[in-house]
Amino acid sequence: MKFDQALIDSCRQQFPALERQQNGKPVVFFDGPAGTQVPRCVVSAMSEYLLNRNANHGGQFATSVESDKLLHEAHQAHADFIGATDGDEVAFGQNMTSLTFAFSRALGRTWSSGDEIIVTSLDHDANITPWVIAAGEAGAKVHFVGYHADDCTLDMDDLADKLNDKTRLVAVGCASNATGGLNPVKRVAEMAHQVGARVFLDAVHFGPHSLIDVSDWNCDFLACSDYKFFGPHLGLLWGRRELMESIQPYKVRPSDNRIPSRWMTGTQSHESIAGGMACIDYIADIGRSILGDKHADRRRALRSAFEAIVEYEQSLSKKLIDGLAQIDGIEIYGISDTSRLNERFPTFSIRHKNIPPVELARQLGQLGIFVWNGNYYALEFSTRMGFEPEGMVRIGLVHYNTAAEIDRLLAAIEQMVSVFAS
Ligand SMILES: Cc1ncc(COP(=O)(O)O)c(C=O)c1O
């Protein structure tokens, strides 16, 4: 079964935000890459936790014991989400950026002058600056891998040129939050491991669109953020057990030195962790309904959900690309060949030759169509494209978006362009 109309409707009904109206029309949320909307089950899980189970962990009384049980289940749910088997390999934190800063500081202590690290110019700055700072403190050299000018895909030859036996780390995004392009992360990991380097993947933009698979990709570390895949504000950091046990984190003395606790400084937002587990089950339930099996195990259900989501989102991408191609003066940065939709997610950065991005986004916002403008922290990309300081306009679709919403967007842009030209 595919992502059919009944399934789209049943998903949409679970998101109260999608009922919001502006000027008598439903709001269109094309701002997913900056944070998706949240289904009711996530909010229920968070309030249920706060109302009935709220306690710090490790205590000898009922609410603390229940909290611990829930945390244990949430670690496992997130391991299922990313394709790991061991829930203890998953650490939680406030968001991807703060986890990556903490981790890069710890990992950077193992580097010294003569070492090299590799980042890319396609990445969100949260997967660049923490590594650049850590390398600077260690006296290590930083290389930036470029991208192809025509379709903004990662330049793998450039990566090959920059890898050598001094490389200690390759930090790459699974998908660009600016162009929507997918990076061949399995191949990146293979190449990095051949020279003995570790691989850190940023899966933040990947999470809502397709199945993360740390086992298949064979990476060493991965970071992600639940609020990008229909959950609350929460980040996760995964790393192989032997590495997470051997690298020394910055931590206070009394806190547990075992994984995952040693990587989770201070008291966590347990309600967000409860909500994070619920958002994974929201996606898994899509898969269970496609499989027609209420009891399908979580990983199998997630796989089935994402297969359907990928297919549906590609149909949305095609419609949007075809529609934008009809509008004079609009350019898409990234893959716009509709025979290559399996190489991209439905995240589109566009510019109009005359209308400033801020103006385009503002006017769409007034019509109840929410898109982003600026560089969305893909600063390196925006700078290299020569788009700073105004950046681009980002239209980001997820599975709760519809073809009808794309029609509204296209009509609105067309109208704006014609007014601007006149
Ligand atoms: C690709 C990518 N990486 C990292 C981040 C940073 O994530 P967080 O907000 O969880 O720190 C974002 C946020 O937009 C992102 O899109």
The ligand as an ORCA input file, in Angstrom:
! r2SCAN-3c Opt
* xyz 0 1
  C      21.101     19.872      8.573
  C      21.038     20.454      9.953
  N      22.008     20.166     10.818
  C      22.019     20.652     12.072
  C      21.023     21.498     12.501
  C      21.068     22.011     13.899
  O      20.132     21.274     14.643
  P      19.678     21.743     16.082
  O      18.692     22.842     15.905
  O      19.051     20.496     16.663
  O      20.864     22.162     16.831
  C      19.986     21.843     11.630
  C      18.939     22.778     12.054
  O      18.310     23.412     11.257
  C      19.994     21.295     10.322
  O      19.032     21.579      9.447
*
